Amino acid sequence: MRIGNLARELGVSADTLRFYERAGVLPRPSRGENGYRDYAPADVERLRLLIDLRRLDIPVADAGRIAAWCQSGHCSETSAELPRLLSARRALIHDRIAGLGRLERQLADLERHLTLVGLPMVGGGGPCCAAAAAVERAFTD
């Protein structure tokens, strides 16, 4: 199967497939006399798993390793490693959500503060106005 057809089937760009090849997570496919890549059915299945893992935000190297193990029959390694990778991704997402919650509260507090106070020009060597001063204080309080 040619790269364009494969990319369409998998819902990615041909550039994405070339990137995986350059990154070393996908072996170089055979090439026809015309120099075009020719992907075998095993390549398609490996790519499908790799892309699905990437959609779960698994890092490229890890997704490539898992896809290679599956293709080569190393099910015990896959069964041991994949739950660990998923747990690590979930922990990162949990941390991101907590950080976004803190940021949202900080923005809401600042927005409330700015709507409750008059905003005269401050001038001098500090922030140019009370709004800028409030933003600066949000990171020092």
Beta strands, then each sheet from edge to edge (+ up, - down):
strand 1: 30-31
strand 2: 37-38
sheet 1: 1+ 2-
end
